[in-house]
Amino acid sequence: MTVEEALIHRFKEPKFTEWHRHFVSHPEQIPDLVDLALGSKKAPLPAHASWLLIHLAKADWTLLVSYEHAFIDYFLVSTNQSILRNLLVTLLEFPLTDYRESDFLDSLINHVKNEENKVALRVYSLYKLTGFVQRYPEIKAEVDAVIELIQEHPMSPAMKVGIRNFEKMCRKFA
C-alpha cells in the first residue's frame, strides 16, 4: 500500500494523528508524505498529510529538516488556510532559519494583519514571530503596531489569548 492509499484509508479512523509514529520508524516514507502535503492532489489529502507533519515534527523535527526550505517556499505562495496553518505549526518546532528570512518575516506579519485569515493562522504567525523578535528586538515595535491595529476591532477569545501569549513569550527576551 502506498502512503497515499494508506492516508486515504487512515484519515477517517480514530487517532489518525498517531499514525505519525509509522513515519518515525519508517523515515524512508517521509518524502511521500511531504509530497502529498505540498502537492496538488485533490483535497483533503494535502491538509491531512500536512496535519501528520505537525505530529511528526513534534515527535522529532530533525526527521523533516531537509524539507524546511520546501515548507517555507510553499508557505510563501500557498493560499490554503489549512495547509498554511499546518506548515506553520510544523515550522514552530524548527529553530529560526536564515533561509528567505525577510520574505518569511513579511509573510508572517501579513498573515497576522489579515483579518480574513483564520484566527489559528494569525496566532501561530505571532508565535513564530517571537523567534524574529528574539533575534531582532527592533521588530517588536512593528509587531506591536500590528497588534494595536488588531485590538481596535472586536477579537475572538483565541486571538486575545494568542496576543497575550506572544507578549508573555517576548518578555523573556527583554
Steps between C-alpha positions, in 0.01 A plus 500: 500500500636843406513787748219667309279190517575456869423867565165473324419189701621628836386862519146394582613280789512613862844607617608572142786723615659215692595364159793745509684232698508288185712770332731524800579130458488513116667830411553380144128569446516861618570633148168354385317666791666835426412467131136447594503799735662736251355351186198573292287198589131550552389614846508383773823303433742796531333625819506157662859436395609839634312427822711188546812710443414697813500186711813369334679830567390495864632143533833572326531813288846392382331239280359791298801733500581433134152630410516826692573709190219331308262569790595868504481529120153346503391716793596811303280414201209297633154642561359185662433600861512143634831418339647838593402443863632142502833595340539788742434279802754257357751783458444609860695187598802617297752758614482826306685479169667759281338347192281761328496675834361837393234340275395270782491786751289715268264211432452432871422865569258512207321189625461657845363821346254331266167487681366266231744230611382239744596584855725193537722612211522849647585375849760247384655775287536706818663206674753456218568873512635459854813343351548807283445730799762307693748526213409858401351684800422806285230296322294496818388861440365408155314198634364707789363752248323218315359370830370849587314512167353155567387606847302790353247246372304229679720194551425135554603351835767296316653816353506664843676198647743490207596862553538445874721195438709691245558778752589248771749320274661829396542618860753219543728679253493840669 
